[in-house]
Amino acid sequence: MGRVSRIPGMVIAMMSAKPLCCWGRVDNKASATTLGNRCNCRAWALRQIGAASCRDRVFMTERTFRIVFASVLLIALYCDLHYVVYGLIALSVFQGVTPWRISRLTMHLRPGPRPHSESVRPDAAPGTARVDFEAERALSLLTAAVLALGSILFARQLWFLPWFIGFAFFGAGLSGICPMVMCFRWFGLK
């Protein structure tokens, strides 16, 4: 029968609330699929991505959000999907204007203990920031402005700006270091 992809079972297992069977997964010892085994797909899927058990929840961090945002942006730019870029601009404006961000919303939607948010520095004492505005929100507003400038207002002259933002966010997501957030924090944002 051969090796069957694990992705459909993993996606359905992580999205469902009840245990599902790992359809599409082939055991190495037996050639039959584990359809009749009735294993817990969510536990299996969490083990595949590095979580030790179902209690170790998978949260979207700012790093993960930057990688996903950059991937969607670069794919949209490559395929000339202008409405997707406009949607990313709207998402960036929403995250900059409101205190809600996708990474925080996913933390609050999951049950169980919530991990520390990466957005506010844990070593900063309350009231030490010169400006009472988060650096991540400022980054979202700056991203929306640069994307709008490069893809809406001056699309022919500044076509490289959205590509630059996409690759910069991808690098920041992979490395965990965002120079713009560090610069905003140096200027006094929290």
Z-matrix of the N, CA and C atoms (Angstrom, degrees):
N
C 1 1.447
C 2 1.516 1 110.51
N 3 1.318 2 118.97 1 -34.60
C 4 1.456 3 121.07 2 175.29
C 5 1.508 4 112.72 3 92.21
N 6 1.304 5 114.60 4 179.77
C 7 1.460 6 121.05 5 -177.72
C 8 1.525 7 109.18 6 -85.05
N 9 1.307 8 116.67 7 128.18
C 10 1.454 9 122.60 8 -178.54
C 11 1.523 10 107.77 9 -107.01
N 12 1.315 11 117.26 10 146.16
C 13 1.461 12 122.27 11 -178.23
C 14 1.517 13 111.22 12 -62.65
N 15 1.338 14 116.66 13 141.38
C 16 1.456 15 122.18 14 179.18
C 17 1.519 16 112.24 15 -93.01
N 18 1.297 17 118.42 16 -8.63
C 19 1.459 18 120.99 17 -172.20
C 20 1.530 19 113.14 18 -64.43
N 21 1.361 20 121.51 19 -47.43
C 22 1.469 21 118.49 20 -177.87
C 23 1.522 22 112.57 21 -59.65
N 24 1.313 23 118.12 22 -43.04
C 25 1.459 24 120.50 23 179.39
C 26 1.508 25 111.92 24 -64.88
N 27 1.342 26 116.49 25 -37.80
C 28 1.458 27 120.35 26 -178.55
C 29 1.523 28 110.39 27 -68.77
N 30 1.328 29 117.94 28 -41.78
C 31 1.464 30 121.02 29 -178.84
C 32 1.513 31 110.60 30 -66.49
N 33 1.317 32 117.10 31 -45.73
C 34 1.461 33 120.01 32 179.58
C 35 1.517 34 110.41 33 -65.87
N 36 1.320 35 116.94 34 -38.00
C 37 1.458 36 119.62 35 -178.97
C 38 1.511 37 111.60 36 -66.01
N 39 1.321 38 118.79 37 -38.71
C 40 1.454 39 120.71 38 -178.54
C 41 1.518 40 111.75 39 -75.27
N 42 1.328 41 117.89 40 -24.67
C 43 1.454 42 120.25 41 -178.34
C 44 1.521 43 112.14 42 -88.13
N 45 1.314 44 117.96 43 -20.81
C 46 1.454 45 119.51 44 -175.97
C 47 1.520 46 110.65 45 -87.75
N 48 1.306 47 115.42 46 154.84
C 49 1.457 48 120.06 47 -179.83
C 50 1.525 49 111.51 48 -92.00
N 51 1.326 50 117.98 49 -21.35
C 52 1.456 51 120.31 50 -179.23
C 53 1.522 52 109.55 51 -108.29
N 54 1.316 53 117.99 52 157.48
C 55 1.461 54 120.38 53 179.96
C 56 1.516 55 111.04 54 -65.21
N 57 1.298 56 115.06 55 136.01
C 58 1.456 57 121.21 56 178.10
C 59 1.513 58 109.16 57 -117.35
N 60 1.274 59 115.31 58 169.17
C 61 1.455 60 120.98 59 175.40
C 62 1.519 61 108.80 60 -85.62
N 63 1.313 62 118.18 61 146.16
C 64 1.468 63 122.65 62 -178.58
C 65 1.516 64 109.92 63 -80.59
N 66 1.298 65 118.15 64 71.23
C 67 1.454 66 119.40 65 179.95
C 68 1.513 67 109.18 66 -71.46
N 69 1.288 68 114.94 67 145.55
C 70 1.447 69 120.22 68 179.49
C 71 1.507 70 113.98 69 89.49
N 72 1.335 71 118.65 70 -6.32
C 73 1.453 72 120.94 71 -179.61
C 74 1.518 73 109.07 72 -96.89
N 75 1.310 74 116.63 73 134.38
C 76 1.453 75 121.16 74 -179.66
C 77 1.516 76 108.60 75 -109.71
N 78 1.322 77 116.92 76 128.65
C 79 1.455 78 120.73 77 176.45
C 80 1.515 79 109.59 78 -73.38
N 81 1.332 80 116.08 79 147.30
C 82 1.458 81 120.16 80 178.38
C 83 1.525 82 111.85 81 -73.18
N 84 1.340 83 117.85 82 -32.16
C 85 1.457 84 120.81 83 -176.89
C 86 1.513 85 112.23 84 -80.72
N 87 1.298 86 117.41 85 -30.69
C 88 1.463 87 120.54 86 -179.31
C 89 1.514 88 108.93 87 -123.21
N 90 1.311 89 116.00 88 152.31
C 91 1.462 90 118.95 89 -178.31
C 92 1.523 91 111.99 90 -87.11
N 93 1.313 92 118.13 91 -9.38
C 94 1.462 93 120.89 92 179.73
C 95 1.518 94 109.79 93 -84.12
N 96 1.304 95 116.30 94 150.27
C 97 1.461 96 120.19 95 177.02
C 98 1.521 97 109.60 96 -74.88
N 99 1.275 98 116.69 97 165.91
C 100 1.457 99 121.23 98 -177.68
C 101 1.520 100 111.65 99 -90.65
N 102 1.325 101 117.33 100 32.97
C 103 1.459 102 119.97 101 179.74
C 104 1.523 103 111.61 102 -61.85
N 105 1.297 104 117.98 103 -40.15
C 106 1.445 105 120.37 104 -178.08
C 107 1.516 106 113.23 105 -84.03
N 108 1.304 107 118.68 106 -5.40
C 109 1.453 108 123.07 107 -174.61
C 110 1.530 109 112.63 108 -78.10
N 111 1.296 110 118.65 109 -25.39
C 112 1.464 111 124.84 110 -179.56
C 113 1.524 112 112.25 111 52.38
N 114 1.317 113 116.54 112 51.38
C 115 1.458 114 120.38 113 178.49
C 116 1.531 115 109.71 114 -82.72
N 117 1.299 116 115.96 115 166.37
C 118 1.453 117 121.19 116 -179.42
C 119 1.532 118 108.20 117 -86.19
N 120 1.304 119 116.86 118 106.74
C 121 1.462 120 121.35 119 -175.28
C 122 1.520 121 112.67 120 -67.47
N 123 1.332 122 117.12 121 -35.36
C 124 1.459 123 117.89 122 -178.51
C 125 1.519 124 110.83 123 -65.11
N 126 1.322 125 117.08 124 -40.55
C 127 1.463 126 119.37 125 177.95
C 128 1.523 127 109.98 126 -65.39
N 129 1.321 128 116.29 127 -40.67
C 130 1.461 129 120.02 128 178.36
C 131 1.521 130 111.14 129 -63.92
N 132 1.341 131 116.86 130 -42.99
C 133 1.460 132 120.38 131 -179.00
C 134 1.525 133 110.93 132 -66.62
N 135 1.322 134 117.04 133 -40.00
C 136 1.463 135 119.77 134 178.15
C 137 1.524 136 111.32 135 -65.34
N 138 1.342 137 117.56 136 -37.40
C 139 1.463 138 119.95 137 176.36
C 140 1.521 139 110.99 138 -65.41
N 141 1.336 140 117.71 139 -33.50
C 142 1.460 141 120.77 140 -178.98
C 143 1.521 142 111.77 141 -67.53
N 144 1.329 143 117.59 142 -30.30
C 145 1.459 144 119.37 143 -179.01
C 146 1.517 145 112.56 144 -99.32
N 147 1.322 146 117.45 145 8.08
C 148 1.457 147 119.72 146 170.68
C 149 1.504 148 116.27 147 108.37
N 150 1.313 149 119.33 148 -4.67
C 151 1.461 150 119.99 149 178.11
C 152 1.522 151 108.76 150 -80.03
N 153 1.291 152 117.05 151 139.95
C 154 1.463 153 121.15 152 -175.73
C 155 1.525 154 111.92 153 -73.08
N 156 1.319 155 118.42 154 -35.33
C 157 1.458 156 121.35 155 -179.49
C 158 1.522 157 108.64 156 -153.46
N 159 1.319 158 115.51 157 179.98
C 160 1.463 159 119.78 158 178.37
C 161 1.521 160 111.30 159 -67.38
N 162 1.327 161 117.67 160 -21.03
C 163 1.465 162 120.18 161 178.49
C 164 1.520 163 111.70 162 -73.17
N 165 1.337 164 117.18 163 -25.10
C 166 1.463 165 120.84 164 175.64
C 167 1.518 166 107.94 165 -81.99
N 168 1.310 167 116.73 166 92.65
C 169 1.470 168 121.87 167 -175.35
C 170 1.518 169 110.75 168 -72.45
N 171 1.311 170 115.58 169 152.80
C 172 1.454 171 121.72 170 177.14
C 173 1.522 172 107.13 171 -99.98
N 174 1.325 173 117.12 172 120.00
C 175 1.456 174 122.16 173 -178.61
C 176 1.512 175 109.15 174 -114.63
N 177 1.320 176 115.60 175 150.56
C 178 1.457 177 119.85 176 174.11
C 179 1.518 178 107.49 177 -87.37
N 180 1.310 179 115.76 178 120.20
C 181 1.455 180 121.01 179 177.81
C 182 1.527 181 108.23 180 -97.18
N 183 1.309 182 115.80 181 177.02
C 184 1.468 183 119.64 182 176.64
C 185 1.524 184 110.47 183 -63.24
N 186 1.327 185 117.20 184 -35.47
C 187 1.476 186 120.77 185 177.91
C 188 1.519 187 110.54 186 -61.87
N 189 1.330 188 116.42 187 -47.83
C 190 1.455 189 120.53 188 -179.83
C 191 1.515 190 110.61 189 -63.65
N 192 1.321 191 116.76 190 -41.54
C 193 1.462 192 119.10 191 179.09
C 194 1.526 193 111.07 192 -62.11
N 195 1.329 194 117.21 193 -40.66
C 196 1.467 195 119.28 194 179.32
C 197 1.524 196 111.52 195 -63.82
N 198 1.316 197 117.64 196 -39.32
C 199 1.467 198 120.37 197 178.62
C 200 1.518 199 110.50 198 -65.48
N 201 1.324 200 117.31 199 -45.13
C 202 1.470 201 120.87 200 179.86
C 203 1.528 202 110.20 201 -65.15
N 204 1.327 203 117.06 202 -45.57
C 205 1.469 204 121.62 203 179.34
C 206 1.524 205 110.35 204 -59.05
N 207 1.326 206 117.09 205 -46.64
C 208 1.459 207 121.08 206 -179.11
C 209 1.516 208 111.20 207 -65.79
N 210 1.318 209 118.26 208 -39.89
C 211 1.459 210 120.88 209 179.46
C 212 1.517 211 111.35 210 -63.82
N 213 1.328 212 116.23 211 -45.73
C 214 1.470 213 119.73 212 178.60
C 215 1.522 214 110.36 213 -63.85
N 216 1.322 215 117.44 214 -41.15
C 217 1.462 216 120.97 215 179.75
C 218 1.526 217 111.50 216 -64.06
N 219 1.311 218 117.39 217 -46.55
C 220 1.468 219 120.10 218 -178.71
C 221 1.520 220 111.83 219 -66.43
N 222 1.315 221 117.54 220 -38.36
C 223 1.473 222 120.05 221 176.78
C 224 1.526 223 110.25 222 -66.73
N 225 1.328 224 116.98 223 -41.42
C 226 1.466 225 120.27 224 178.99
C 227 1.527 226 111.21 225 -64.83
N 228 1.328 227 117.45 226 -38.82
C 229 1.462 228 120.21 227 178.18
C 230 1.528 229 111.26 228 -68.53
N 231 1.317 230 116.83 229 -40.21
C 232 1.460 231 120.39 230 -179.20
C 233 1.521 232 111.52 231 -66.65
N 234 1.322 233 116.87 232 -38.20
C 235 1.470 234 121.37 233 -177.87
C 236 1.527 235 112.95 234 -92.67
N 237 1.325 236 118.67 235 6.23
C 238 1.465 237 123.56 236 -178.36
C 239 1.526 238 112.61 237 55.25
N 240 1.305 239 116.69 238 46.39
C 241 1.459 240 122.57 239 177.33
C 242 1.523 241 107.84 240 -96.68
N 243 1.325 242 115.33 241 83.32
C 244 1.459 243 121.07 242 -173.93
C 245 1.528 244 112.70 243 -63.91
N 246 1.335 245 116.81 244 -35.90
C 247 1.459 246 118.79 245 -178.80
C 248 1.524 247 112.27 246 -67.84
N 249 1.314 248 117.73 247 -28.98
C 250 1.467 249 120.55 248 175.45
C 251 1.529 250 109.55 249 -68.68
N 252 1.322 251 116.76 250 -40.65
C 253 1.471 252 120.45 251 177.13
C 254 1.527 253 109.74 252 -63.92
N 255 1.328 254 117.52 253 -41.18
C 256 1.464 255 120.34 254 176.95
C 257 1.529 256 110.72 255 -62.98
N 258 1.319 257 117.31 256 -38.11
C 259 1.459 258 121.19 257 176.89
C 260 1.524 259 111.75 258 -64.57
N 261 1.344 260 116.71 259 -38.31
C 262 1.467 261 120.04 260 176.91
C 263 1.525 262 111.34 261 -67.93
N 264 1.323 263 116.48 262 -34.76
C 265 1.470 264 119.77 263 175.24
C 266 1.530 265 109.80 264 -64.61
N 267 1.339 266 116.54 265 -44.31
C 268 1.464 267 120.37 266 178.68
C 269 1.529 268 111.07 267 -63.56
N 270 1.336 269 117.05 268 -39.39
C 271 1.459 270 120.69 269 177.28
C 272 1.527 271 111.26 270 -64.05
N 273 1.316 272 116.77 271 -40.52
C 274 1.465 273 120.21 272 178.78
C 275 1.527 274 111.27 273 -66.29
N 276 1.328 275 117.07 274 -40.39
C 277 1.471 276 119.80 275 177.14
C 278 1.523 277 109.87 276 -64.43
N 279 1.326 278 117.06 277 -42.55
C 280 1.467 279 120.84 278 179.49
C 281 1.527 280 110.58 279 -60.86
N 282 1.324 281 117.29 280 -44.62
C 283 1.458 282 120.69 281 -179.37
C 284 1.527 283 111.93 282 -69.45
N 285 1.322 284 117.37 283 -28.88
C 286 1.455 285 120.31 284 179.44
C 287 1.514 286 113.33 285 -79.57
N 288 1.321 287 117.02 286 -35.99
C 289 1.460 288 121.08 287 -176.85
C 290 1.526 289 111.19 288 -80.88
N 291 1.313 290 116.86 289 -41.00
C 292 1.464 291 120.56 290 -179.30
C 293 1.526 292 109.93 291 -97.23
N 294 1.310 293 118.55 292 160.85
C 295 1.470 294 119.92 293 176.24
C 296 1.525 295 112.91 294 -80.03
N 297 1.345 296 117.82 295 2.66
C 298 1.463 297 121.31 296 -178.30
C 299 1.522 298 109.50 297 -91.75
N 300 1.313 299 115.31 298 131.86
C 301 1.463 300 121.63 299 174.28
C 302 1.517 301 108.53 300 -127.88
N 303 1.314 302 116.37 301 157.04
C 304 1.459 303 121.20 302 -177.04
C 305 1.525 304 110.13 303 -59.54
N 306 1.316 305 117.76 304 -41.81
C 307 1.463 306 119.96 305 -178.71
C 308 1.526 307 111.42 306 -64.19
N 309 1.316 308 118.29 307 -38.62
C 310 1.472 309 120.79 308 177.87
C 311 1.520 310 111.07 309 -71.00
N 312 1.324 311 117.63 310 -39.12
C 313 1.462 312 120.06 311 -179.40
C 314 1.519 313 110.95 312 -64.20
N 315 1.331 314 118.11 313 -39.25
C 316 1.460 315 119.26 314 178.55
C 317 1.519 316 111.46 315 -67.68
N 318 1.330 317 117.92 316 -31.32
C 319 1.462 318 120.10 317 176.36
C 320 1.523 319 111.10 318 -67.17
N 321 1.334 320 116.83 319 -37.84
C 322 1.454 321 120.02 320 -177.37
C 323 1.519 322 112.19 321 -80.51
N 324 1.315 323 118.94 322 -21.21
C 325 1.451 324 121.03 323 178.85
C 326 1.523 325 112.19 324 -78.89
N 327 1.330 326 117.39 325 -24.35
C 328 1.464 327 120.99 326 -178.72
C 329 1.527 328 110.17 327 -82.64
N 330 1.330 329 117.16 328 141.42
C 331 1.467 330 118.61 329 175.46
C 332 1.520 331 110.73 330 -76.92
N 333 1.303 332 115.46 331 161.82
C 334 1.458 333 120.36 332 176.12
C 335 1.512 334 111.83 333 99.52
N 336 1.340 335 115.59 334 -173.35
C 337 1.471 336 119.27 335 -178.02
C 338 1.517 337 111.26 336 -68.94
N 339 1.309 338 115.26 337 145.66
C 340 1.464 339 120.38 338 -178.43
C 341 1.522 340 109.02 339 -98.94
N 342 1.330 341 116.66 340 131.99
C 343 1.463 342 118.15 341 178.27
C 344 1.517 343 110.84 342 -73.95
N 345 1.318 344 115.61 343 169.49
C 346 1.457 345 121.82 344 179.44
C 347 1.520 346 109.90 345 -65.95
N 348 1.302 347 117.54 346 135.51
C 349 1.452 348 122.19 347 176.65
C 350 1.521 349 110.05 348 -74.70
N 351 1.331 350 115.76 349 136.85
C 352 1.460 351 120.56 350 -179.26
C 353 1.519 352 112.54 351 -78.86
N 354 1.329 353 116.62 352 -15.25
C 355 1.449 354 118.61 353 -168.96
C 356 1.532 355 112.80 354 -70.62
N 357 1.301 356 117.65 355 -40.23
C 358 1.454 357 120.35 356 -179.02
C 359 1.524 358 107.63 357 -101.95
N 360 1.298 359 116.31 358 133.89
C 361 1.461 360 120.74 359 -177.48
C 362 1.523 361 110.21 360 -64.28
N 363 1.334 362 117.09 361 129.22
C 364 1.467 363 118.32 362 179.36
C 365 1.520 364 112.70 363 -71.82
N 366 1.345 365 117.74 364 -23.53
C 367 1.458 366 119.61 365 -178.02
C 368 1.523 367 112.94 366 -83.94
N 369 1.335 368 117.07 367 -11.34
C 370 1.461 369 120.41 368 -179.23
C 371 1.527 370 109.61 369 -81.23
N 372 1.280 371 115.47 370 126.98
C 373 1.465 372 120.61 371 177.81
C 374 1.522 373 108.99 372 -75.28
N 375 1.333 374 117.60 373 150.88
C 376 1.463 375 119.61 374 178.80
C 377 1.525 376 110.97 375 -61.32
N 378 1.310 377 115.40 376 133.80
C 379 1.456 378 120.74 377 178.26
C 380 1.517 379 114.38 378 88.21
N 381 1.339 380 118.62 379 2.03
C 382 1.467 381 119.97 380 -179.27
C 383 1.523 382 112.49 381 -87.13
N 384 1.328 383 117.86 382 -17.55
C 385 1.459 384 120.14 383 178.82
C 386 1.526 385 109.31 384 -72.95
N 387 1.321 386 115.68 385 138.47
C 388 1.467 387 119.96 386 179.71
C 389 1.520 388 111.33 387 -72.69
N 390 1.323 389 116.49 388 -32.76
C 391 1.460 390 122.20 389 179.43
C 392 1.524 391 107.79 390 -118.83
N 393 1.319 392 116.87 391 128.86
C 394 1.456 393 120.63 392 -178.31
C 395 1.533 394 110.04 393 -85.89
N 396 1.313 395 115.88 394 64.96
C 397 1.459 396 123.04 395 -179.76
C 398 1.520 397 106.79 396 -148.07
N 399 1.326 398 117.75 397 134.00
C 400 1.460 399 121.21 398 -176.35
C 401 1.516 400 111.57 399 -73.82
N 402 1.309 401 115.69 400 144.38
C 403 1.462 402 121.32 401 179.26
C 404 1.521 403 111.47 402 -66.96
N 405 1.324 404 117.66 403 -33.45
C 406 1.469 405 121.11 404 178.45
C 407 1.532 406 110.94 405 -65.60
N 408 1.323 407 116.93 406 -37.40
C 409 1.464 408 119.63 407 177.34
C 410 1.523 409 111.00 408 -68.46
N 411 1.332 410 116.41 409 -38.59
C 412 1.466 411 119.80 410 176.56
C 413 1.523 412 110.50 411 -64.76
N 414 1.332 413 116.67 412 -37.92
C 415 1.462 414 120.23 413 176.96
C 416 1.520 415 110.74 414 -63.77
N 417 1.328 416 117.32 415 -40.13
C 418 1.467 417 120.45 416 178.14
C 419 1.525 418 111.55 417 -63.28
N 420 1.328 419 116.92 418 -42.52
C 421 1.465 420 119.87 419 178.30
C 422 1.525 421 111.53 420 -65.99
N 423 1.327 422 117.01 421 -41.87
C 424 1.459 423 120.67 422 177.92
C 425 1.527 424 110.97 423 -64.54
N 426 1.324 425 116.80 424 -39.78
C 427 1.468 426 121.26 425 177.45
C 428 1.518 427 110.54 426 -62.07
N 429 1.323 428 117.30 427 -45.37
C 430 1.468 429 120.49 428 178.92
C 431 1.523 430 111.13 429 -62.03
N 432 1.337 431 116.92 430 -41.01
C 433 1.465 432 120.09 431 -179.76
C 434 1.527 433 111.66 432 -65.90
N 435 1.321 434 116.41 433 -44.37
C 436 1.470 435 119.30 434 -178.74
C 437 1.527 436 110.98 435 -69.56
N 438 1.326 437 117.61 436 -39.34
C 439 1.465 438 119.91 437 176.98
C 440 1.527 439 111.17 438 -64.79
N 441 1.338 440 117.36 439 -41.48
C 442 1.466 441 120.20 440 177.88
C 443 1.522 442 110.89 441 -65.81
N 444 1.313 443 116.31 442 -38.94
C 445 1.460 444 120.25 443 178.76
C 446 1.530 445 111.38 444 -64.07
N 447 1.346 446 115.93 445 -43.02
C 448 1.456 447 119.73 446 -175.43
C 449 1.509 448 115.53 447 -86.08
N 450 1.320 449 118.29 448 -17.88
C 451 1.459 450 118.27 449 -178.29
C 452 1.521 451 114.40 450 -117.20
N 453 1.331 452 118.30 451 -15.70
C 454 1.467 453 120.14 452 -179.44
C 455 1.527 454 111.15 453 -114.23
N 456 1.319 455 117.28 454 -56.27
C 457 1.464 456 120.43 455 -172.45
C 458 1.526 457 113.25 456 -75.33
N 459 1.305 458 117.33 457 -52.81
C 460 1.466 459 121.22 458 -178.15
C 461 1.525 460 109.63 459 -123.94
N 462 1.317 461 115.68 460 63.08
C 463 1.464 462 120.86 461 -173.58
C 464 1.527 463 112.04 462 -67.05
N 465 1.314 464 118.21 463 -36.09
C 466 1.471 465 120.14 464 -178.45
C 467 1.526 466 112.61 465 -77.81
N 468 1.312 467 117.40 466 -35.46
C 469 1.457 468 120.44 467 -176.63
C 470 1.524 469 112.36 468 -85.06
N 471 1.329 470 117.75 469 -39.14
C 472 1.467 471 121.96 470 -175.18
C 473 1.526 472 111.50 471 -112.96
N 474 1.315 473 117.53 472 44.44
C 475 1.461 474 122.29 473 -177.20
C 476 1.531 475 111.99 474 -64.99
N 477 1.307 476 117.79 475 -23.03
C 478 1.460 477 121.44 476 -175.72
C 479 1.531 478 113.26 477 -80.87
N 480 1.337 479 118.90 478 -17.53
C 481 1.468 480 120.97 479 -177.84
C 482 1.535 481 113.65 480 -62.16
N 483 1.337 482 119.64 481 -46.69
C 484 1.475 483 117.71 482 176.96
C 485 1.525 484 112.78 483 -62.78
N 486 1.326 485 117.36 484 -35.61
C 487 1.456 486 120.30 485 176.97
C 488 1.527 487 110.18 486 -65.45
N 489 1.314 488 116.51 487 -41.51
C 490 1.463 489 120.85 488 178.08
C 491 1.527 490 111.05 489 -61.38
N 492 1.330 491 116.69 490 -43.91
C 493 1.466 492 121.23 491 178.31
C 494 1.523 493 109.81 492 -61.66
N 495 1.322 494 117.39 493 -43.60
C 496 1.464 495 120.65 494 -179.87
C 497 1.516 496 112.44 495 -61.14
N 498 1.328 497 117.07 496 -47.84
C 499 1.464 498 119.71 497 -179.85
C 500 1.531 499 111.84 498 -70.49
N 501 1.333 500 117.46 499 -33.96
C 502 1.468 501 120.21 500 177.50
C 503 1.530 502 110.74 501 -66.49
N 504 1.324 503 117.71 502 -42.92
C 505 1.455 504 120.54 503 178.39
C 506 1.524 505 110.80 504 -66.38
N 507 1.328 506 116.62 505 -38.03
C 508 1.461 507 119.69 506 178.68
C 509 1.532 508 110.17 507 -63.37
N 510 1.314 509 116.74 508 -44.41
C 511 1.466 510 120.28 509 177.68
C 512 1.512 511 112.38 510 -65.23
N 513 1.346 512 116.73 511 -39.43
C 514 1.459 513 120.28 512 178.53
C 515 1.527 514 111.13 513 -66.49
N 516 1.317 515 116.01 514 -35.62
C 517 1.462 516 119.21 515 177.93
C 518 1.514 517 112.39 516 -69.78
N 519 1.316 518 116.52 517 -39.94
C 520 1.465 519 119.36 518 -179.85
C 521 1.522 520 112.12 519 -70.71
N 522 1.318 521 116.58 520 -40.00
C 523 1.467 522 119.21 521 -176.32
C 524 1.520 523 112.90 522 -86.17
N 525 1.323 524 117.74 523 -24.10
C 526 1.458 525 120.45 524 -176.25
C 527 1.517 526 113.34 525 82.35
N 528 1.322 527 117.27 526 4.97
C 529 1.463 528 121.98 527 -179.33
C 530 1.524 529 107.83 528 -120.81
N 531 1.308 530 116.66 529 119.44
C 532 1.459 531 121.07 530 177.42
C 533 1.528 532 107.99 531 -110.95
N 534 1.326 533 117.57 532 112.25
C 535 1.466 534 119.47 533 -177.99
C 536 1.525 535 113.75 534 -61.76
N 537 1.319 536 117.80 535 -33.23
C 538 1.467 537 119.33 536 -179.81
C 539 1.522 538 111.32 537 -69.45
N 540 1.326 539 117.96 538 -39.33
C 541 1.461 540 120.19 539 177.40
C 542 1.522 541 109.47 540 -65.32
N 543 1.328 542 117.15 541 -40.98
C 544 1.463 543 120.13 542 176.88
C 545 1.525 544 111.09 543 -62.13
N 546 1.323 545 116.93 544 -39.73
C 547 1.467 546 121.45 545 178.79
C 548 1.531 547 110.72 546 -66.75
N 549 1.330 548 117.49 547 -43.33
C 550 1.465 549 120.38 548 177.72
C 551 1.531 550 110.95 549 -62.43
N 552 1.315 551 116.87 550 -39.70
C 553 1.467 552 119.45 551 178.18
C 554 1.523 553 111.64 552 -68.54
N 555 1.311 554 116.91 553 -33.26
C 556 1.463 555 120.38 554 176.76
C 557 1.526 556 110.76 555 -66.22
N 558 1.357 557 115.84 556 -32.94
C 559 1.454 558 120.20 557 177.18
C 560 1.521 559 112.93 558 -76.30
N 561 1.331 560 118.31 559 -7.83
C 562 1.453 561 120.61 560 174.12
C 563 1.515 562 115.74 561 113.78
N 564 1.320 563 119.11 562 4.11
C 565 1.457 564 120.00 563 176.23
C 566 1.517 565 108.89 564 -78.48
N 567 1.325 566 116.21 565 153.85
C 568 1.462 567 117.68 566 -178.81
C 569 1.503 568 112.27 567 -90.21
